């Protein structure tokens, strides 16, 4: 399977497939947890014993540098999974997970339950391994970008990646359903919301993109690529 297939897998509803509530043998002991904006799901250095599926809402995964700067690793929404490194032997969290939407509902499962589900669905298990590897590569690329590139380049890379990985072709254009707020994008590329707004408006004025609160339309992906090549 090529990268396109893996990216498609990342967008499927993991919660709908893996939630223990859907399996008779786990249903009786399974509970959902409700969170509000700003609540922490777990902290760095906390024991890693559970994996979480997002039934509704949004969660950011972050870490701090030695000088106290927050680096947002990912912003995940309904259907996605986080904390999965516990399944791969992580004993203590190296990051923290914080809720960024009110009325967020999480489905926690223990490592033991995850192991049972993975044994039952071996093909799915292989895809989860691929997904985790891909997330690590994305994180490495993002950190390199934060260190080495200016804000406009980081935004253009973000738009290009979203178009390639999640976009839907509409004629010659690519439609990205906007699951990120401008504040989310700012957190992911390491800048302010005001800067993101200004740069998006600049790209719209140049007729490279169009956008509203629910979507971003990339007029020509080649143009974005050329801007990065300059």
N, C-alpha and C positions, 0 to 999 in steps of 0.2 A: 504494500500500500504506500502510495506517495504522500507527500506533505498535505496535498489538498484533501485527501481522505482523512488524515489525522485531524486537520483543522475542522472538518465537518463533524468528526466525532466529538471534538471539544464543545461543539455547540448543541449537542443533543442533551435531553433532559435526564441527567444522571439521577436526580432525585426520584423521578418517576420510575426509573429502572431499578434502583437499589434500595429505596426506603424500606427498612425492616417491617414497617407497618403493613406492607403489601404481602408479606409472607406469613402464613399461618403459624409456623413454629416460633416466630419472633414477635408477632402482633401483640400478644397479651402483656409483654413486658416493655413495650416500646412507647415512649412519650415524645411529644414535640416540645420545644422550648421557645418561648416568646421573648423578644428583645425590643428595646427602643433605641433610637438614634443616640450614639455616643457610648452605648454599653460595650464592654469588652467581653469577648467570648473566651479568650485566653491571653495570657501574657508571656513574654519572653522568659525563658528559664523555668516555666511551669512544666510539670510532668505531662508528657504527650501520651494520652491513653485513648483518645477518641478521634474519629473522623466525622466531619460534618457535611451534611447536604443542605442546600438552601431551598426550603419549600416556598418561601416568599421573601422579598426584600433584597438587601444588598449589604455586602461585607467587604471591608478592605483588609488586605494583608500587608503589614508594614514591618520595618525594622528601623533601628537607629544606628547612625554611624558613631564613631568614638567621640566626635565633637557634638553629639546630640541632635544632629539633623535627621529628620524622618525621611526614609525612602519608602515610597509606596511600591510594593512588589506587584500587587494585582488588586483589581476591584471586581468582585464576583457577584453575580445576581442569580435570580431564580433558576433552579435546575442544576446549578454547578456545585462542585465539591471542593472542600479545603481541609487542611489538617491531615492530608493523606500520608505525609511523611511518617506519621506514627505507625502506619501499616508497614513501612519499609525499615523500621528499626530505630527511628528517632526516639530518644528517651526523654529529652527536654526540648521545648520549643525554642527555636532560634529567632522567631519573629512574634508579632502579636496580631490578633484578629479583633477588629473593632467594627461594630454595626454602624452603617452610614444612612440607613433609612428607618423611619419609624415603622412599627408593625412588622418587623422582620421575624420570620418563623424558621427555626432551624431544626433539622432532624439529626440528632447525634447517634452514632453507633460506636460500640467498642471495637477495638482491634480484633477481638475474637469473633464477633459477629461478622465483621468485614471479611475475615479469613474464610468463614463458612460460606458466605455468599460468593466469594471469588472461586472457591473450589467447585461450587455448583455450576458456575458459568465461566468455563475456562477460556472460551473465545473472547468474552468480555474482559476477562482478567488480563489478557494480552494487550488489549487496547488501553486499559488503565495504565499499564506499565509504559506504553508509548506516550500516553498523555502526560505523565509525570516527567518523563525525559524531555518532552517538548517544552513544558513549562520552565524547566531549569534552563534550557537554551534561550528561551525568551527573556528570562530574568538576566542572564549573563549579557545578552545583547542590550537590554535596557540600561544596565549599570554602565556598560561601556559608553553608551550614548550620553548618559548624564555627565560622565567625566570628560568626554572628549569633544562634544558637539554643542553648538549654540541652540538657543531655544527654538528658533524658527525651523532649523533642521530637525530637531526632535519632534516638533509638531508634524512636519511633512512626513517624516518616517512613520509616525503614529497613524496618520491618515492613509498612507500607502499600505501599511500592514493590515489595517482594518479593512481596507478595500479588497486586498488580496485574500484575506482569511475569512471574512464574514460578509463581504459585499455580494449583492445580487445585480447581475447585468440588466440594464434597461437600455436597449439599443447600444449605443457606443459609450454610454455612461454607466457608472456603478453606484448603486444605492446602498448606503450603510444605515441600517436601522439603529438609531442612536440610543443605546442602553446606557451611555455615559452622559452625565451632565458636564458642563464646561468646567466646573470645579473638579470633577473626577479626572478629566483630561489633564487639567493643570497639575493635580497630584501625581499622575502617572508620568508626566514629562518633567516634573520638578520646576514649576514656575507658578505664577499667580493666575487666578481666574481672569483678571483684567487683561493680562498679557495674552492669554488664549483668545479671549473675545476680540482683541485688537488684531491679532494675526489671522483669525478666521475671517474677519471683515475684510482684511487686506487681500486674502486669497479669493474672496467672493468678488471684490472689486476688480480683480484681474481675470474674472470669469473662469477660475480654475476649479472652484467648488461652489455649491449653494447649500444652505443649511437652514434648519429651523430646530425647534426643541425636540422633534421626534426623529429627525433623519439628517444625514449628510449626503449630498449628491456630488460625487467626484466626476467632473466633466470629462477628464481625459487622464487615465492612469499614467500614460507615457509622459505627460507633461510633468506630473509629480516626480517621476523617476529622473527626468532630465534636470529638474531643479536640484536633486540630490547629487547629480553627477558633476554639477558646475564647481 
